[in-house]
């Protein structure tokens, strides 16, 4: 279960090849790449800076993948999340999951990304024409996590429940 938090960009093809290498039981790979948008909440964004707590962030990501493993039969998972200053079009995050069948890979990949978006300890600050602003948690992210039976209080919802992954702060 590779987990990396890094400033460097990543190459999807190389990362997927490494994840699949030596695993003939892999019948499916599902992946998601998140990128920086140039507009957020109606304002132009020239840069986004992501901050994290080293050690704590990686542990939270490992717990998120462990929760996915409890729900689905996956072979492996990869999470790469970038930190530091990023510009529009830059890649932010890669989540990739391998399994024997596509349904497990799709579901686990979506679950990991939904959980990561709401519960991983990353903080985002955007540069806009009006100045710098911190990005708040979104109600839509909490709703995405709720589909999986997980309640969170990041965007004004109820307190998070312990479903084998403890909440790790008030991320975005």
N, C-alpha and C positions, 0 to 999 in steps of 0.2 A: 504494500500500500504506500506508494510514493506520495509524500506531501512536501511541497516546497513553497516557501514564501521568498520572493526574490525581486530584485530591481530589474534584472535582465529580461528581455523578451524571450519568447519560446517559439519553437517550430512545431506546428501541429503534426506534420507527417513524421518527424523524427520521434516525437513523444509517443505517438500511437504505435509506431513500429517497436519502440522499446517496451511498451506495455504488453504487446502481444508476443514478443520474442520468447521462444521456447515453450509456448503454451498451446499445444495442438488441440486442446479441449475448447478453446475459444471459438464460438460460433457467431458472436455478435460483439460489436464495439459501438457504444453510443457516446457522443461527446457534445460538449457545449463550450463555446468561446464567448465571453463577454468582452465588449469593447467600449471605449470612451465615446460618448455622444458629444456633438457640438452644441446641443441645446438641452437644457434641463429646466423644468418648471417655467417654460416660456422665456428663459434668458440664455443668451449666448454663453458658452463655456469655452474658454481658451486653454484651460489646464485643470486637471484634477490631481490632487495630492492625496495619496493613501498612506495612513499611518497604522501601526500595529504595535503590539507588545511581543517582542521575540520570545519564543518559548511558550508563552501562553496561547498565542495564535495557532502555532503548529499543533499543540495539544488539543485545542478546540476542533481543528480540522480533522485530526485523527479520530476524535469522538464522533464527529458527524459521519465519517465513513464507517465506523464501527456500528452506528445505528442503522445505516443502510444494509450492512452485512447481516444484521439480525432480521431484517425484513425480507431480503431477497437473496437468492443464491447467485452471488456474483463471484467471479474468479479473481478479479483485481480491480482497483480503482486508482486513479491519479487525480490529484488536485494541485494545480499550480496557481498561486495568486501573487500578482505583482504589487509592489509598494513603491512609494516615492512619487515623484512628479510624472504625470502622463498627459499626453495631448489627445485631442480627438483622433479617432481611428486606431489608437494604440490598443493592443490587447491587454485586458486586465486579468482575466481568469480563464483557466481551462479546467474542466471537469470531464474525465473520460472513465468509462466503466466497461469492463469485459465480462461476458457471461457466456453460457452455452447457448442461450436463446435471446432473441431481441427484446421480448417483453420485459424480462428481468433487467436487461441493460438500460432500456429506455426509462423504466420506472426508477431505478436506483440513481441514474444520472440526474433526473429531474428532482428527485428527493434531496440529493446532496446539494444541488444548486439552490433549491428553495431554502433548505436549512442553513446553508452557508450565508445566503443573503440576509437572513434574519438574525442569526445567532453567532456568527464568527466575529471575533473582536477586531474589526477594521473600522477606521474612521476616515471619512472622505471630506476634503475641503476643495471647493470649486473656486476658480477665478472667473469672475463675470465682469462685464462693464461697470456694474454697480459696486464692485469690490469682492473680497473673499467672503465665502459663506460655507458653513458646515452643512453637510447634507444630512437631513433628518431621516429616520426610519419611515417607511411608507406603510400605510394601511394595506395596500395591495400585497406587500411582501408578507405581512402577518396573515392575510387571507390565503396566500399560496401555501403557507406552512400549515394552516388550519385544515386544509384538505387532507393532510396526512395524519390528522388527529392530534396535532400539537398546537397548544395555545401559547401565545407569547404576549408580552406587554410592551413591546418596543415602540409601537405607534399608537398607544392609547388603548390597547386591548387588555385582557386579563393577564394574571401572572402566568409565567411559563410552568408547564407540568414536567415532572421528571419522567422522561421516556427513554432512559438510559443515556441521555446526553444532557448534561446540566447546562443551563444558560451561562453565557460567559461574558456578560457585560451589556452595554447598550449600543451595539453596532448598527450600521446602516446597510 
